């Protein structure tokens, strides 16, 4: 009997992480990975395990998560997208699918990752987006935040913005781009790097918020040079963080669905 041929696919995933205990499957806890693997397994009619581009924490959302999986099932693109969505809860959805080479890895083939952080900056909180943004009631100094953030560009030891539970061997990372801008009552922070340490983005955001209210300059640079988490600001809320976009080599021909919506 001829052995069925294995194929590998990449999927683009969106999710609202408010009601989940993060991405990674855990025993007796609701996670995004478990929901996706269960839905894929039903469509494939065999057990599916997925690899993601980056694990997100409890409460963190995604616009551009990418996963990969291998299967022997013969299904069309409609089944892998609309069919899988039929088995997923409304706060998780497949956006696209591409067949990829067997050597593709959603995690290790990525060139860089982009996160977006949303701050609702108003003296009154928002009830519509309270689980999808972080509320700061004091007026933020966006120009100061942007200027301070530029000291993070390039390759550095980011120990000052690394959470104690981080399991990464090295604390060196390369931030390629950081932008901060305002839109009505929103302050939006976009950060792109080769990869991120545990809570790195949220610790950077918490520090930028704190620095916004100080008269002193070059605060972020000084925090970075300390290489000690003690000197950085508090960890910003998970609810404001979005995994925004993953960049891969063009040879894999993956969709470039960069989103411009706020949340």
Helices and strands as residue ranges (DSSP letters): E 7-15, G 17-19, H 32-44, E 51-52, E 61-71, H 77-78, I 79-83, H 84-85, E 92-100, E 110-121, E 134-136, H 142-149, G 150-152, E 154-157, G 159-161, E 172-183, E 186-193, H 200-212, H 219-226, G 229-231, G 238-240, E 241-248, G 250-252
